Amino acid sequence: MGSLHMLRALADENEVVTFGFFDGTLEELERSQDEEGYQSRRDQIDSLVESVLANGVYEVVDSRVAEAASSSSGG
């Protein structure tokens, strides 16, 4: 019902950013997290987390796709 992305910093392989997209309401997300044991999984890895810079639920308000750069000089 969504996707998960994990990014690793090129300068420090121990620095990661994770985020996901959920196609549903906030109530459906919370119910899904309860049913799938989200908090239990978070608790299992908590000792590996040094810091959390941002944590929350965000709404996509705009989404764009960049056009491929052209190799011609436009002449």
C-alpha positions as CSV (number, residue, x, y, z in Angstrom):
1,M,0.0,0.0,0.0
2,G,3.1,2.2,-0.3
3,S,6.8,2.4,-0.8
4,L,9.9,2.7,1.4
5,H,13.1,4.4,0.5
6,M,16.5,4.2,2.3
7,L,19.2,6.6,1.3
8,R,22.9,6.3,2.4
9,A,25.2,9.3,2.6
10,L,28.2,9.1,0.2
11,A,30.5,10.7,2.8
12,D,29.4,8.4,5.7
13,E,27.8,5.0,5.2
14,N,26.4,5.0,8.7
15,E,24.3,8.1,7.9
16,V,21.0,7.0,6.4
17,V,17.7,8.6,5.7
18,T,14.5,6.6,5.4
19,F,11.1,7.7,4.2
20,G,8.0,6.1,2.7
21,F,4.9,6.9,0.9
22,F,1.5,5.6,2.1
23,D,-1.5,5.7,-0.1
24,G,-4.3,6.1,2.4
25,T,-5.6,8.2,5.2
26,L,-3.8,8.9,8.5
27,E,-6.2,6.5,10.3
28,E,-5.3,3.8,7.8
29,L,-1.6,4.4,8.3
30,E,-1.9,4.2,12.1
31,R,-4.0,1.0,11.8
32,S,-1.4,-0.5,9.4
33,Q,1.4,0.4,11.8
34,D,-0.4,-1.3,14.7
35,E,-1.2,-4.4,12.7
36,E,2.3,-4.8,11.3
37,G,4.2,-4.2,14.6
38,Y,5.9,-1.0,13.5
39,Q,6.7,0.2,17.1
40,S,8.2,-3.2,17.9
41,R,10.5,-3.0,14.9
42,R,11.5,0.5,15.9
43,D,12.2,-0.6,19.4
44,Q,14.5,-3.4,18.1
45,I,16.8,-1.0,16.2
46,D,16.6,1.9,18.6
47,S,20.1,1.1,20.1
48,L,21.6,1.6,16.6
49,V,20.1,5.1,16.2
50,E,22.4,7.9,17.2
51,S,20.1,10.8,16.3
52,V,16.8,11.5,14.6
53,L,16.7,14.8,12.7
54,A,13.1,14.7,11.6
55,N,10.3,12.3,12.4
56,G,6.7,12.8,11.4
57,V,3.9,12.3,9.0
58,Y,3.9,14.7,6.0
59,E,1.4,15.4,3.3
60,V,2.6,15.6,-0.3
61,V,1.4,19.0,-1.6
62,D,3.3,19.1,-4.9
63,S,5.1,16.5,-7.0
64,R,7.2,17.1,-10.1
65,V,9.3,15.0,-12.5
66,A,12.3,16.7,-14.0
67,E,12.6,16.5,-17.8
68,A,15.7,14.7,-19.2
69,A,18.5,17.1,-20.2
70,S,18.9,17.3,-24.0
71,S,22.4,16.7,-25.4
72,S,21.7,18.9,-28.4
73,S,22.5,22.6,-28.4
74,G,18.9,23.4,-29.5
75,G,19.8,24.7,-33.0
